[in-house]
Amino acid sequence: MATIEIRDLHKRFGEVQALDGMSFSVADGEMYGFVGSNGAGKSTTMRIALGVLTADSGEVLLDGHPLDQSSRRRIGYMPEERGLYGKERILEQLVFLAKLHGVDGAAAKQRGSELLEELGLAERQNDKLDDLSLGNQQRVQLAASLIHDPDILILDEPFSGLDPVAVDVMSTMLTNRARAGVPVIFSSHQLDLVQRLCDRVGIVARGSMVAEGTVAELRARGPVRFRVGTSASGWLPEGTLLIDGSAAHAIVETSTPDDDQRILHAALAAGPVHEFTRVVPDLADLFKEVVQ
């Protein structure tokens, strides 16, 4: 399908350095989680990719070529600030947006009906947007980003404010698009969802990429900790740190990933061991560490 590359983007707003060498790429069929605190540079990066903003320096490439007005039509975009018309009927809006992308009217109507069916809104296609709940309005916004069958999807906080059912519907649609070969980039503060859905994750802070990789790679970058099920005390070997201790369990940290056998032997020498397992941090735990 397509590969999009963000290469060394810089952007300043007055005294604020919004982007400072932002770089990453997303390939065919990849689900990429773009995460960071508010003001980290996520929305600015997306807006530059869409041509809404101009970078001070750097470039955005699609299949190795600089993006222009023509190639940007291949992108489906869902902004954080939803922008559809509240007083207009849902299907009519989708058909209108499809025509703006050069889709024939009859094909646009069929495409819009199919998307609304997939989103569970087939019976509401002639309703006005304002008559829908906020969650259903967000489903329509996703349909708007898909109406022209884009080669790339870029979504800014698509899951914000959704109930669990709507999250599942949207997750399924994005996963299906990725499996069909479409690169999907989305930002989200719901890190448990990012951890579950994404092939790779980029964590940004202060306008730069500070950590990137698969979820497993990122979680492995965290501190090396083990949970030891024992009521014994005073058994910690040299070079380890007791992070948490309770009547039945201890969490110990070491700087050496292959230190597990030494720690286990020390615990066994002090008494019975009922549990011994590596404690792998969640993406949320790692996020807190790398953005500080």
Secondary structure, 3 states (H helix, E strand, C coil): CCCEEEEEEEEEECCEEEEEEEEEEECCCCEEEEEECCCCCHHHHHHHHHCCCCCCEEEEEECCEECCHHHHCCEEEECCCCCCCCCCEHHHHHHHHHHHCCCCHHHHHHHHHHHHHHCCCHHHCCCEHHHCCHHHHHHHHHHHHHCCCCCEEEEECCCCCCCHHHHHHHHHHHHHHHHCCCCEEEECCCHHHHHHHCCEEEEEECCEEEEEECHHHHHHCCCEEEEEECCCCCCCCCCEEEEEECCCEEEEEECCCCCHHHHHHHHHHHCCCCEEEEECCCHHHHHHHHCC
